């Protein structure tokens, strides 16, 4: 093994020239402080959990052990202003002064002042994690056997085990990497540790400093970086991180301090040159893939979490970008975090940054230990690693080869169990001469984190004696969240004006076509029928136009899921800000349509009628956009959503009362008539147009229109009218009003509601659909596995 280690420069943990060249500036947010490593000469004895610290370079700060020694010396010095025996804790600045950093951002809270050894404040331990899911039975659905006497396939087990008694631990200051082939259970294990699997389905225990974690507390002190980069494409890198800071950092922290934290994180992530560049997408050129991945990490570590989970953060990146991402993760770990990530196949350089490896094969552990122990592990198994081969590539290739055999990797699993048992005494001997490493209780460790400014997202006061009370579920109150969400949505809307322009153009074109077709309608019976057609088409068009609201939430659905999974903001804040941002555009669209059509068509009512027409069009847009928004919370795909929207609106129009009057609809369908969104605005504009009793729409011989008598000569129509008058004993002349506006409303069965009733019911529909949207978010955004 010594010969193998000598050939691999990364095992001595010294920075290579490339690492030094790529060293990322650090300042107040995440200073490097090796507070749990002894500085020792490199020693590789094949121990199970051999720590591998890197000696400080010229740019690095002192280790915490050295700082503790200085504190102890200072405490015994009576001349020191901080050495008073009445003080129970001390503040130590970690790292040098860097422009933009504040000295109070990071300090170490030392309990009892003992400096005889390094503390390991946070230890994430998982024991016997087991997770199984139901498996669908494959094969024919017929109850009979196969034709031709073929042998039936063996019955598939009902349950499939994704995790099988997985145990291990991750420590503060270290990176634990989970490796394995596709389908080995890497992402499942990360989800199990991050509390993304329901407790009823997951067996085993996950503890932090020996104590079980409450789900809400874990959300506050941890972060989960998904495999996909879920970011708003039109925001710049700096804006993206600033919005994350406003969500995750408490309102009590001044805006100036939040900006300092963002600038510190930009330097920490190596994103200074890209700070003003938009994220970008397929249609907009933005940052590179590696930079986008680092921004995704930065969004989740803005509040400096204690535990950081990452699902394949190097996936899809080139070698250099992947190395820089893991280098950033190493710095995050050294700043006082527990980092657990899954990775597919690390390179030599990346392997040199990892502290613990956990190899999985079909949900079972085949190796758990430091990278330096891989050669001795496989030597004992009888498969030595060639001197010129990457140990992880060799291990993964061997695991894949074993998985093709009938017994799979069972021999390697059993070998790992024996090897772990044999190496356990050496591990215990390594930790302080047989004594386990000291570990603070969870309460004390979180208190220390709050005192040194680390857990800023959940700390609501300066108390370190009662951290449970000092940690809140959300970092900010409701109105602050709503303000930040609204501002972010307005920025996105402003930078994508083409969306609103296209929507406005569609409304104007529709209004222009309707205005030119129904130009200056008269008060004849044909004019009445044409008005009915205009109202039906106009009101239904309002709802169809709103279907473009469907992809708005669908496009940002997974961003919403990521942000709310760890309590960045409340779902109610999102729904209200979504409503506020969308409402101004509805006002503009309503005015544009009303101005285009009302006067051109010649609708009645004057100024009052015009403003009511604007109001009912606005209410239609409001209800229609609410309906589309609600559906976007229910369906998960645009291709599924559009057919639902179009077909449902067609049903609404069918039952609105235009094609068939209310009193003619069968009783078993009358309920749908009252559920129709088109019914209420349609009846509202009808009453706005025909409610005037002094306005006549059928006079004298006009009663013969739309009948076979309409083809008679005008003189003959007059004679028929006189004959009818004599027969009925009623004076009916050519100017006699036969049908007024209210009479026509009675004929159309539009009498059960007033126009104001219809307006308020339409508005109420809009509110109802947004409430249903909120409920769909509550029920549909639980991103835990069953």
C-alpha positions in Angstrom: 0.0 0.0 0.0 2.9 2.4 0.8 4.2 2.0 -2.7 0.7 2.8 -4.1 0.3 5.8 -1.9 3.7 7.2 -2.9 2.4 7.2 -6.5 -0.7 9.2 -5.7 0.2 12.8 -4.8 -3.3 13.6 -3.5 -3.0 11.3 -0.5 -0.6 13.7 1.2 -3.3 16.3 1.2 -1.0 19.1 0.0 -2.3 21.7 -2.4 -1.0 21.1 -5.9 0.0 24.1 -8.1 -3.3 23.8 -9.9 -5.3 23.9 -6.7 -3.3 27.0 -5.6 -3.9 28.7 -8.9 -7.6 27.9 -8.6 -7.8 28.9 -4.9 -10.9 30.9 -4.4 -10.8 34.0 -2.3 -12.6 33.7 1.0 -14.1 36.3 3.4 -16.6 36.8 6.1 -19.2 34.2 5.3 -17.3 31.0 5.1 -13.8 31.2 6.5 -11.6 28.1 6.5 -11.0 26.9 10.0 -9.7 23.4 10.5 -11.2 23.1 13.9 -11.2 19.3 14.2 -7.9 18.2 12.7 -4.5 17.7 14.4 -1.7 18.9 12.2 0.4 15.7 11.8 2.8 14.4 9.3 1.2 12.3 6.6 0.5 8.8 7.9 -1.2 6.1 5.9 -1.6 2.9 7.8 -4.8 1.7 6.2 -6.9 2.6 9.2 -10.6 2.5 8.8 -11.3 6.2 9.3 -7.9 7.9 8.8 -8.4 11.7 8.8 -6.5 13.4 6.0 -6.1 17.1 6.8 -4.2 19.4 4.5 -1.4 21.5 6.2 -2.2 25.2 6.0 -0.8 27.0 3.1 0.4 30.6 3.3 -3.1 31.8 2.4 -4.8 29.7 5.1 -5.6 30.8 8.6 -4.4 29.1 11.8 -6.0 25.8 12.7 -8.5 25.8 15.5 -6.1 23.7 17.7 -3.5 26.4 17.5 -6.1 29.0 18.2 -7.3 27.1 21.2 -3.7 26.9 22.5 -3.5 30.7 22.2 -6.8 31.1 24.0 -5.6 28.9 26.9 -2.4 30.9 27.1 -4.3 34.1 27.0 -6.7 33.0 29.6 -3.9 32.4 32.1 -2.4 35.8 31.4 -3.9 38.4 33.8 -3.1 41.2 31.5 -5.4 40.0 28.7 -8.7 41.9 28.5 -10.5 38.7 27.6 -8.9 36.5 30.3 -11.2 37.3 33.1 -12.2 34.0 34.8 -15.8 35.2 34.8 -16.1 34.7 31.1 -17.4 31.3 30.1 -16.7 31.6 26.3 -14.4 33.3 23.9 -14.7 34.7 20.4 -12.0 33.8 18.0 -11.7 35.4 14.5 -11.2 32.7 11.9 -9.1 33.8 8.9 -7.6 37.2 8.0 -9.4 40.3 7.4 -10.9 40.4 3.9 -12.6 43.4 2.3 -16.3 43.0 2.6 -16.2 40.8 5.6 -17.3 41.5 9.2 -15.4 40.2 12.1 -18.6 39.1 13.9 -19.8 36.9 11.1 -17.8 33.9 12.2 -16.7 33.2 15.7 -16.2 30.0 17.7 -18.1 29.4 20.9 -15.9 27.3 23.3 -17.7 25.5 26.1 -15.7 25.3 29.3 -12.5 26.6 27.8 -10.8 23.3 27.6 -8.1 23.2 25.0 -6.8 19.7 25.4 -8.2 18.3 22.1 -10.2 19.2 19.1 -14.0 19.1 19.3 -16.2 17.5 16.7 -19.4 19.5 17.2 -21.5 17.8 14.5 -21.6 14.1 13.7 -24.3 12.9 11.4 -24.7 9.2 12.0 -27.0 6.7 10.2 -27.6 3.2 11.3 -29.3 0.2 9.6 -31.2 2.3 7.1 -33.6 0.1 5.1 -36.1 1.2 2.5 -38.3 -0.9 0.3 -40.9 0.0 -2.3 -43.7 -1.9 -3.9 -42.9 -3.4 -7.3 -45.3 -3.8 -10.1 -45.7 -7.3 -11.4 -44.4 -7.6 -14.9 -45.6 -9.9 -17.6 -49.0 -10.7 -19.1 -52.1 -9.4 -17.4 -54.0 -12.5 -18.5 -54.7 -15.1 -15.7 -53.8 -17.9 -18.1 -50.4 -19.3 -18.9 -48.4 -18.5 -21.9 -49.5 -19.9 -25.3 -47.7 -22.9 -26.8 -46.8 -24.3 -23.4 -44.0 -21.8 -22.7 -42.6 -21.7 -19.2 -44.0 -18.8 -17.2 -41.5 -16.2 -15.9 -40.6 -16.4 -12.3 -42.8 -14.3 -10.0 -41.4 -10.9 -9.3 -41.1 -10.1 -5.5 -43.7 -7.7 -4.3 -41.2 -5.5 -2.5 -37.9 -4.2 -3.9 -35.2 -3.2 -1.4 -33.5 0.1 -2.4 -31.5 0.4 0.9 -30.4 -2.6 2.9 -29.0 -1.9 6.4 -26.8 1.0 5.4 -24.7 2.5 8.3 -22.0 5.1 8.6 -21.4 8.6 9.7 -20.4 12.0 8.3 -18.5 14.5 10.4 -18.2 18.3 10.4 -15.2 19.4 8.3 -15.3 16.4 6.0 -16.9 15.4 2.7 -18.6 12.0 2.6 -19.2 10.8 -0.9 -21.7 8.1 -1.9 -20.6 6.2 -5.0 -22.1 3.4 -7.1 -23.5 2.5 -10.4 -26.8 3.8 -11.7 -29.6 2.3 -9.6 -27.4 1.4 -6.7 -29.3 3.6 -4.3 -27.1 6.7 -4.1 -29.9 9.3 -4.5 -32.1 7.2 -2.3 -29.6 7.3 0.5 -29.2 11.1 0.2 -33.0 11.4 0.4 -33.1 9.2 3.4 -30.5 11.3 5.2 -32.2 14.5 4.2 -35.6 13.4 5.6 -37.1 13.2 2.1 -38.6 9.7 2.7 -41.7 9.3 4.9 -40.8 7.9 8.4 -43.3 5.1 8.0 -41.4 3.7 5.0 -37.8 4.2 6.2 -36.4 1.9 8.9 -33.3 2.6 10.9 -32.1 5.8 12.5 -30.5 9.1 11.5 -29.1 11.1 14.3 -27.1 14.3 14.7 -24.8 14.2 17.7 -26.6 11.1 18.9 -30.1 12.8 18.9 -32.9 12.2 16.5 -33.7 15.2 14.3 -37.1 16.9 14.1 -38.2 17.4 10.5 -38.7 21.2 11.0 -35.3 21.6 12.7 -33.5 19.7 10.0 -35.1 22.0 7.4 -33.6 25.0 9.2 -30.1 23.7 9.8 -29.6 21.8 6.5 -29.8 22.3 2.7 -30.4 20.0 -0.2 -28.9 20.7 -3.6 -30.8 18.8 -6.3 -29.1 17.3 -9.3 -30.8 19.7 -11.7 -29.9 23.4 -11.7 -33.3 25.0 -10.9 -32.8 28.7 -11.3 -34.6 31.6 -12.8 -32.9 32.2 -16.2 -33.4 35.9 -16.4 -31.9 36.8 -13.0 -28.2 37.6 -12.7 -25.9 35.5 -10.4 -25.8 38.3 -7.9 -29.5 38.8 -7.9 -30.2 35.1 -7.6 -28.0 34.9 -4.5 -29.4 38.1 -3.1 -32.9 36.9 -3.3 -31.8 33.6 -1.6 -30.3 35.7 1.2 -33.5 37.7 1.6 -35.5 34.4 1.9 -33.1 32.5 4.2 -31.6 35.2 6.3 -33.7 36.8 9.0 -35.3 40.2 8.8 -33.3 41.3 11.8 -30.2 41.2 9.8 -29.7 44.5 8.0 -29.7 44.6 4.2 -26.1 45.9 4.3 -25.0 42.7 6.1 -27.0 40.5 3.7 -25.2 42.2 0.8 -21.9 41.5 2.5 -22.8 37.9 2.9 -23.7 37.6 -0.8 -20.5 39.3 -1.9 -18.5 36.9 0.4 -20.3 33.9 -1.1 -19.7 35.1 -4.6 -15.9 35.1 -3.8 -16.2 31.8 -2.0 -17.8 30.2 -5.1 -15.4 31.8 -7.6 -18.2 33.7 -9.3 -16.9 37.2 -9.2 -16.4 37.5 -13.0 -20.0 36.2 -13.6 -21.8 38.1 -10.9 -23.5 40.4 -13.3 -24.3 37.7 -15.9 -27.8 36.3 -16.2 -28.2 32.5 -15.5 -29.6 32.0 -19.0 -31.4 29.1 -20.7 -31.8 27.7 -24.2 -33.0 31.0 -25.6 -30.7 33.3 -23.6 -27.0 33.0 -23.3 -25.8 33.0 -19.7 -23.2 31.5 -17.4 -21.4 28.3 -18.0 -22.5 24.9 -16.7 -20.0 24.8 -13.9 -20.9 28.3 -12.9 -24.6 27.5 -12.9 -23.9 24.5 -10.7 -22.0 26.7 -8.2 -24.8 29.2 -8.2 -27.2 26.3 -7.4 -25.0 25.4 -4.4 -24.7 29.0 -3.4 -28.5 29.4 -3.3 -28.8 26.6 -0.7 -25.7 27.5 1.4 -26.5 31.3 1.7 -27.5 30.7 5.3 -24.4 28.7 6.0 -26.2 25.4 6.8 -24.8 22.9 9.3 -25.6 19.9 7.1 -25.4 20.1 3.3 -26.7 17.3 1.1 -26.0 17.2 -2.7 -27.3 14.8 -5.3 -24.5 14.4 -7.9 -23.3 18.0 -8.0 -20.7 17.2 -10.7 -23.1 15.5 -13.1 -22.8 16.8 -16.6 -19.7 19.0 -15.9 -16.3 18.7 -17.5 -13.3 17.7 -15.3 -12.1 21.2 -14.4 -15.6 22.5 -13.5 -16.3 19.3 -11.5 -13.1 19.8 -9.6 -13.9 23.4 -8.8 -17.3 22.5 -7.5 -15.9 19.8 -5.2 -13.2 22.3 -4.1 -15.9 24.7 -3.1 -17.6 21.9 -1.2 -14.3 21.2 0.6 -14.1 24.8 1.7 -17.7 24.7 2.9 -17.0 21.6 4.9 -13.9 23.2 6.5 -16.0 26.2 7.4 -17.9 24.0 9.8 -20.4 22.0 7.9 -21.2 18.3 7.3 -21.2 17.7 3.6 -22.8 14.5 2.1 -23.0 14.1 -1.6 -23.4 11.4 -4.2 -21.0 11.3 -7.1 -20.8 9.0 -10.1 -17.1 8.6 -10.9 -14.6 11.1 -9.3 -11.3 11.9 -11.0 -7.9 11.7 -9.3 -8.1 15.3 -8.2 -11.6 15.1 -6.9 -10.8 11.9 -5.0 -8.0 13.9 -3.2 -10.7 16.2 -1.8 -12.9 13.5 -0.3 -12.6 12.3 3.3 -15.0 9.3 3.4 -16.3 7.0 0.7 -19.4 4.9 0.8 -19.8 2.4 -2.1 -23.2 0.9 -2.8 -24.3 -2.0 -4.9 -28.0 -2.7 -5.2 -28.7 -0.9 -1.9 -26.0 -2.7 0.1 -22.7 -1.3 1.4 -19.6 -2.8 -0.4 -17.1 -0.3 1.1 -17.1 2.4 3.7 -14.0 4.2 4.7 -11.3 6.7 3.6 -9.9 6.8 0.1 -6.5 5.9 1.4 -7.8 2.5 2.6 -9.2 1.4 -0.7 -5.9 -0.4 -1.9 -5.6 -2.5 1.3 -9.3 -3.3 1.2 -9.2 -4.7 -2.3 -5.8 -6.4 -1.5 -7.6 -8.3 1.2 -10.4 -9.2 -1.1 -7.9 -10.6 -3.6 -8.4 -7.9 -6.2 -5.4 -5.6 -5.9 -5.7 -2.2 -7.6 -3.2 -1.6 -10.4 -0.7 1.1 -9.6 -1.7 3.3 -12.5 -5.5 3.1 -12.1 -7.9 5.4 -10.4 -9.0 3.5 -7.2 -12.7 4.5 -7.6 -12.8 3.6 -11.3 -11.4 0.2 -10.4 -13.9 -0.3 -7.6 -16.9 0.7 -9.7 -15.8 -1.5 -12.6 -15.3 -4.5 -10.2 -18.7 -3.8 -8.6 -20.4 -3.8 -12.0 -18.7 -7.0 -13.0 -19.8 -8.7 -9.8 -23.4 -7.5 -10.3 -23.6 -9.4 -13.5 -23.1 -12.7 -11.6 -25.9 -14.7 -10.0 -24.9 -13.8 -6.5 -24.2 -10.2 -7.3 -21.7 -8.4 -5.0 -22.6 -10.6 -2.0 -19.0 -11.7 -1.5 -17.8 -8.0 -1.5 -20.6 -7.1 0.9 -19.5 -9.8 3.3 -15.9 -8.9 3.0 -16.7 -5.3 3.9 -18.5 -6.4 7.0 -15.5 -8.5 8.2 -13.1 -5.7 7.2 -15.1 -3.1 9.1 -15.1 -5.3 12.2 -11.3 -6.0 12.0 -10.5 -2.3 11.5 -12.8 -1.0 14.2 -10.2 -1.3 17.1 -7.6 0.6 15.0 -10.2 3.4 14.4 -10.9 3.6 18.1 -7.1 3.7 18.9 -6.7 6.5 16.4 -9.3 8.7 18.1 -7.5 10.0 21.2 -5.7 6.8 22.3 -8.7 4.7 22.5 -11.2 7.3 23.6 -14.0 8.3 21.3 -13.8 11.8 19.9 -15.6 14.3 22.1 -18.9 15.4 20.8 -21.2 18.2 22.0 -24.8 17.5 22.5 -27.1 18.7 19.7 -28.4 21.5 21.9 -24.9 22.7 22.7 -23.7 22.4 19.2 -26.6 24.4 17.7 -26.1 27.0 20.4 -22.5 27.3 19.5 -23.4 27.7 15.8 -25.9 30.4 16.6 -23.3 32.2 18.8 -20.8 32.3 16.0 -23.3 33.5 13.5 -23.5 30.3 11.4 -27.2 29.4 11.8 -28.4 32.8 10.7 -31.5 31.6 8.9 -33.1 30.2 12.1 -31.6 32.3 14.8 -34.2 34.8 16.0 -32.3 36.1 19.0 -28.8 35.9 20.5 -29.7 33.3 23.1 -27.4 30.3 23.2 -29.0 28.6 26.2 -32.2 27.7 24.5 -31.6 27.0 20.8 -34.9 25.2 20.3 -36.7 28.5 21.1 -34.1 30.4 19.0 -34.8 28.5 15.8 -37.9 29.4 13.9 -39.6 27.5 11.0 -39.3 30.4 8.6 -36.6 33.1 8.6 -38.9 36.0 7.8 -42.5 37.0 8.5 -45.3 36.6 5.9 -45.2 40.1 4.5 -41.5 40.2 4.0 -41.6 36.9 2.0 -44.5 38.3 -0.1 -42.5 41.5 -0.8 -39.4 39.6 -1.9 -41.4 37.2 -4.1 -43.3 40.0 -5.7 -40.1 42.0 -6.5 -38.4 38.9 -8.0 -41.5 38.1 -10.1 -41.7 41.7 -11.4 -38.0 41.6 -12.4 -38.6 38.3 -14.3 -41.7 39.8 -16.0 -39.8 43.0 -16.9 -37.0 41.0 -18.5 -39.4 38.9 -20.6 -41.6 41.6 -22.1 -42.3 39.4 -25.1 -44.7 37.3 -23.1 -47.0 40.2 -22.2 -46.6 41.8 -25.7 -47.8 38.6 -27.4 -50.7 38.3 -25.0 -51.7 41.9 -25.5 -51.3 41.5 -29.3 -53.7 38.5 -29.2 -56.3 40.5 -27.2 -56.0 43.5 -29.6 -56.2 41.3 -32.7 -59.2 39.5 -31.3 -60.9 42.8 -30.4 -60.2 44.2 -33.8 -61.7 41.2 -35.6 -64.8 41.3 -33.5 -65.1 45.1 -33.8 -64.9 44.9 -37.6 -67.3 42.0 -37.9 -69.9 43.4 -35.5 -69.5 47.0 -36.6 -72.2 49.4 -35.4 -75.0 46.9 -34.7 -78.5 48.3 -35.0 -81.5 47.7 -32.8 -83.3 45.3 -35.1 -84.0 41.7 -34.4 -81.0 40.7 -36.4 -78.9 43.2 -34.4 -80.1 41.5 -31.2 -79.0 38.1 -32.5 -75.6 39.5 -33.6 -75.2 41.0 -30.1 -75.7 37.6 -28.6 -73.0 36.1 -30.8 -70.6 39.0 -30.0 -71.2 38.5 -26.2 -70.7 34.8 -26.3 -67.5 34.9 -28.4 -66.1 37.9 -26.5 -66.6 36.4 -23.0 -65.4 32.9 -24.0 -62.3 34.5 -25.7 -61.4 36.1 -22.4 -61.1 32.7 -20.8 -59.3 31.1 -23.7 -56.8 33.9 -23.7 -56.1 33.2 -20.1 -54.9 29.7 -20.9 -51.4 31.1 -21.4 -51.2 31.4 -17.6 -51.0 27.6 -17.5 -47.2 27.3 -18.2 -46.3 30.1 -15.8 -46.3 28.0 -12.7 -45.4 24.8 -14.6 -42.1 26.4 -15.7 -41.1 27.3 -12.2 -42.8 24.4 -10.4 -39.6 22.7 -9.5 -37.9 25.9 -8.4 -40.9 26.4 -6.1 -40.6 22.8 -4.8 -36.9 23.3 -4.1 -37.4 26.6 -2.3 -40.3 25.5 -0.1 -38.8 22.1 0.7 -36.5 23.8 3.2 -38.9 26.6 4.3 -37.5 29.5 2.2 -41.0 31.0 2.3 -44.6 30.0 2.9 -46.8 28.7 0.1 -49.4 31.4 1.0 -46.8 34.1 0.3 -46.1 32.6 -3.1 -49.8 32.4 -4.0 -50.5 36.0 -3.0 -47.3 37.4 -4.8 -48.3 35.4 -7.9 -51.7 37.1 -7.8 -50.3 40.6 -7.2 -47.8 40.4 -10.0 -50.3 39.1 -12.5 -53.1 41.5 -11.8 -51.7 44.7 -13.4 -51.4 43.0 -16.8 -55.1 41.9 -16.5 -56.1 45.6 -16.1 -54.2 46.6 -19.2 -55.7 43.7 -21.2 -59.2 44.5 -20.1 -58.9 48.2 -21.0 -57.4 47.3 -24.4 -60.2 44.9 -25.2 -63.0 47.2 -24.0 -61.6 50.2 -25.9 -61.3 48.2 -29.1 -64.8 46.7 -29.1 -67.3 48.6 -26.9 -67.7 51.8 -29.0 -67.0 50.1 -32.4 -69.8 47.5 -31.8 -72.2 50.2 -30.5 -73.0 48.8 -27.2 -75.4 50.7 -24.9 -75.1 52.3 -21.5 -72.9 55.3 -22.1 -70.0 55.9 -19.7 -71.6 53.7 -16.9 -72.1 50.9 -19.3 -68.5 51.2 -20.6 -67.0 51.0 -17.1 -69.2 48.1 -16.2 -68.1 46.4 -19.4 -64.5 47.0 -18.4 -65.2 45.6 -15.0 -66.8 42.4 -16.2 -64.0 41.8 -18.8 -61.5 42.3 -16.0 -63.5 39.9 -13.8 -63.5 37.3 -16.6 -59.7 37.6 -17.0 -59.4 37.3 -13.2 -61.5 34.1 -13.1 -59.9 32.6 -16.2 -56.4 33.2 -15.0 -57.3 31.7 -11.6 -58.8 28.7 -13.3 -55.6 28.2 -15.4 -53.4 28.8 -12.4 -55.3 26.2 -10.4 -54.9 23.6 -13.2 -51.2 24.3 -13.3 -51.0 23.2 -9.7 -52.9 20.0 -10.4 -51.3 18.8 -13.7 -47.6 18.5 -14.0 -47.2 18.8 -17.8 -48.2 21.5 -20.3 -49.2 18.9 -22.8 -51.7 17.5 -20.3 -52.9 20.9 -19.1 -53.9 22.5 -22.4 -56.4 19.8 -23.5 -58.0 20.0 -20.0 -58.2 23.8 -20.3 -59.6 23.8 -23.8 -62.2 21.1 -23.3 -63.4 22.5 -20.0 -63.9 26.0 -21.4 -65.8 24.4 -24.3 -68.1 22.8 -21.8 -68.5 26.1 -20.0 -69.5 27.8 -23.2 -72.0 25.0 -24.0 -73.8 25.4 -20.7 -73.5 29.2 -20.5 -77.0 29.8 -21.9 -76.1 31.0 -25.3 -76.7 27.7 -27.2 -79.6 26.6 -25.1 -81.6 28.7 -22.6 -81.5 27.9 -18.9 -85.1 26.7 -18.8 -84.4 24.3 -21.7 -81.4 22.6 -20.1 -82.3 19.1 -18.8 -82.5 18.9 -15.0 -79.7 16.4 -14.7 -77.4 19.0 -16.4 -78.6 22.1 -14.7 -75.8 21.9 -12.1 -73.2 22.3 -14.8 -75.0 25.5 -16.0 -74.3 27.1 -12.6 -70.7 25.9 -12.6 -70.1 27.4 -15.9 -67.6 30.3 -15.7 -68.9 31.8 -19.0 -72.5 31.9 -17.7 -72.0 34.8 -15.3 -70.1 37.3 -17.5 -72.3 36.4 -20.4 -75.5 37.2 -18.4 -73.8 40.3 -17.0 -73.1 41.9 -20.4 -76.6 40.8 -21.5 -78.2 42.7 -18.7 -75.9 45.7 -19.2 -77.1 45.9 -22.8 -80.8 45.0 -22.5 -81.9 46.3 -19.1 -83.2 49.6 -20.4 -87.0 49.3 -20.7 -87.3 52.4 -23.0 -85.1 50.8 -25.6 -87.1 48.8 -28.3 -85.7 46.1 -30.4 -88.8 44.9 -32.4 -91.2 47.4 -33.9 -94.2 46.8 -36.1 -93.5 44.7 -39.1 -90.1 43.7 -37.6 -91.9 41.0 -35.8 -92.0 39.1 -39.1 -88.3 38.9 -39.3 -86.8 35.5 -38.9 -90.1 34.0 -40.0 -91.4 32.8 -43.4 -93.4 36.1 -43.6 -90.1 38.0 -43.8 -90.1 37.4 -47.6 -93.4 39.2 -48.2 -93.3 42.7 -49.8 -93.3 45.6 -47.3 -96.8 46.7 -48.3 -98.2 43.3 -47.7 -96.5 43.1 -44.3 -98.3 46.4 -43.3 -101.7 45.0 -44.4 -101.1 41.8 -42.4 -100.1 43.9 -39.4 -103.4 45.9 -39.7 -105.4 42.8 -40.0 -103.8 41.4 -36.8 -104.5 44.7 -35.1 -108.2 44.6 -36.0 -108.5 40.9 -35.0 -106.8 41.5 -31.6 -108.5 44.8 -30.9 -105.1 46.4 -30.3 -103.6 49.3 -32.2 -100.4 47.9 -33.7 -98.7 50.2 -36.1 -95.4 50.2 -37.9 -93.8 52.2 -35.1 -95.4 50.2 -32.2 -92.8 48.6 -29.9 -93.3 44.9 -29.7 -90.2 43.7 -27.7 -88.2 45.8 -25.2 -84.8 44.9 -23.7 -86.3 43.4 -20.5 -88.7 41.4 -22.6 -85.8 39.9 -24.5 -84.0 39.0 -21.2 -87.1 37.1 -20.2 -87.1 35.2 -23.5 -83.5 34.3 -22.9 -84.2 33.2 -19.3 -81.6 35.7 -18.0 -83.6 36.8 -15.0 -82.4 34.9 -11.9 -79.4 37.3 -11.2 -78.7 41.0 -11.6 -75.7 42.1 -13.5 -73.9 43.1 -10.2 -74.6 39.6 -8.8 -73.0 38.1 -11.9 -70.0 40.4 -11.5 -69.3 39.5 -7.9 -69.8 35.8 -8.6 -67.2 36.0 -11.4 -64.8 37.7 -9.0 -65.5 35.1 -6.4 -64.7 32.4 -8.8 -61.2 34.0 -9.2 -60.6 33.9 -5.5 -61.9 30.4 -5.2 -59.6 29.1 -7.9 -56.6 30.7 -6.2 -57.6 29.1 -2.9 -57.8 25.8 -4.6 -54.4 26.5 -6.2 -53.0 27.1 -2.6 -54.5 23.8 -1.5 -53.0 22.0 -4.5 -49.6 23.4 -3.5 -50.1 22.1 0.1 -51.0 18.6 -1.1 -48.9 18.4 -4.2 -45.6 19.8 -3.1 -44.8 17.2 -0.5 -41.6 16.0 -2.1 -41.1 13.0 0.1 -40.9 9.4 -1.1 -43.6 7.0 0.0 
